[in-house]
Amino acid sequence: MCLFEFLGAKGLVTPVRIFGTDISEDALEAARSGRYIENIARNVSAERLQRFFVRDGKYFRIDKYVRDACTFARHNVAADPPFSRMDLVSCRNLLIYLDPILQRNVIPMFHYALRPNGALMLGPSETVGSFGNLFEVIESKRTKLYRKRARVDAPGVMRLARTLTAARAERRRTVSEPLSASAQADWVRAEAHRVALTRFAPAFVICDDDFNIVEFRGDTAPYLVNPNGPPSVNLQKLARPDVFLQVSQAPSKARQTGQPCVRALVQPNETTTSGAGSVEVHPLQSPGLDGRWYVVFFEDAARRLPRLQSVIGKQIRAVASGSSQRMLGHFVTGRRKARDEETAWLKSELEATRDQYRATLEQHESAQEELRSSEAELLSSNEEFQSTNEELETAKEELQSVNEELSTTNDELQFRNRELLALHTLVTQERDYANAVIETMSQPMLVLESDLRVVRANSAFYQKFRVSPEATIDARLYALGNGQWAIEPLRKLLDDVVQSQSIVRDFTMTHAFPEIGVRTMRLNASRVAWEQRALILLAFDDITEQTAAIEQLQTADAHKNEFLAMLAHELRNPLAAIRNGLQIWKRKDVTPEIEERARLCPTSARTRNRSGGRPARRLAHHARHHSAENGAGGYRGRRAARA
């Protein structure tokens, strides 16, 4: 992600390929999936989450174009062949788990895998150890970085394997395949060149910019020897004591001037048979080479003499025998001249030693100045460390107090969690209880939001009005069933409930519903409000059949009252005629016979009148009473119907 951000900021479109290796298949599979849990949002910025991640349920997954740039494979750095031409090899916190033998095998592999000037990243507790000739340090305060040093040859392990493989291939080729004429001529020339170099060329070594020997040619034993202790490839460390001065001066001079430098070896050492020799350092630099390289020649006079004798042969021996007498005469002079040469050599050695001593003193003084500055820096760093230590102690005390507070807070949170768990259990029980009550009700019921949006309905509502839960939940009441609930009395009722927070009981309305026909409904509504939310409970009771039964009873009662009134009237008319006859008989202008009959008839007439008129009056009273009740009930029924 950092690499993509860097390339994007620079406006570069560079193909990138990242190889991730491990010996664990589980780790590789997890890396290939690129899935992380949600808490990575704590450590990854929102911008990176949006740019490099996609949401995958409860996880974050790295985007496909980032995963396509990465290749994961199983690879054992200690056994498998290495990669090649890599720009960067990151191997953090692996070497600390390897023994020294494995480390000596792995680090050259890293050198082989990198391209020229490639970088190696190690952990903060890891180094390249004794392979300083393969890598140079890149100054970095945050991590351990090394740059690949250029070498003429490959690391020793792979060089040996390659040499053996090439030798076997050459042997197979020479045995099985005959050389062509041109190939034979090239081989003869190369072999002659090799023999000539072996016979006449002086011994030499090839060194890198730090004068670490990368290759030996010829017999360098008279000049170089490995000291006691661990092996080294540094030129000065391998120089013998009697040539150390020249071996130290010549490379330094060649590095400063960039020109070849020669230092004479006048005094023979114990391993040579004759006098003077020399050390020659030739810089090698080309645009095609990485860094500067040096060739150091060791010339010995003992090797020049046989070569000279092989050239002039018998002529030298004849001249030598002819002039032996003259040479004998000059013997004494020669010895004096030899002593003078030895004195001059000693003087030159003394002068060179003085120069070396002066240079050493200058280096020592500069080293002392650097040490003093380093000491001052260390003192300031020590003071900073002390102040940092004090701050850390203070921070430690603060962290302890914070830890105690966090422990107390944790206890409180655990107690609160238990309370919340108990409340959650109670709320769950109450909710289940309320759901069971609502579902058990035989009357249809709705639970509405303040904006009359349906949040709950029971099964009786779905069955009664023939609607589905999908079309009911989260829909507005007036939009249900193609607007069948857009009833003006119902609108006024719900507006009153919402605004005045009142409770409505036994509100009756009659409406024609598209699915179930004309129905008479009795509504009960109530508003339940909290701080952040308010709900309306609306219950329906279908009283269509009850209303029809009441109307039928009222009609039958009216018919009964009419029948009783008519019966009372029919009974009252015959008794009135008898009563009129009796009144006539009671008049004074009648005869004694009629008067005697009239005196006897009123008693029976009055008896009959009383016994016959009483049922008529009772029927009339019953008819008037039921007519009054039916009139009042009919009035109430008609008023409810009009509402």
Beta strands, then each sheet from edge to edge (+ up, - down):
strand 1: 18-22
strand 2: 35-37
strand 3: 53-56
strand 4: 59-62
strand 5: 70-74
strand 6: 86-91
strand 7: 114-122
strand 8: 135-138
strand 9: 144-148
strand 10: 203-207
strand 11: 213-217
strand 12: 261-265
strand 13: 277-284
strand 14: 293-300
strand 15: 445-449
strand 16: 454-457
strand 17: 504-513
strand 18: 517-529
strand 19: 534-542
sheet 1: 1+ 5+
sheet 2: 2+ 4- 3+
sheet 3: 6+ 7+ 9- 8+
sheet 4: 11+ 10- 14+ 13- 12+
sheet 5: 16+ 15- 19+ 18- 17+
end
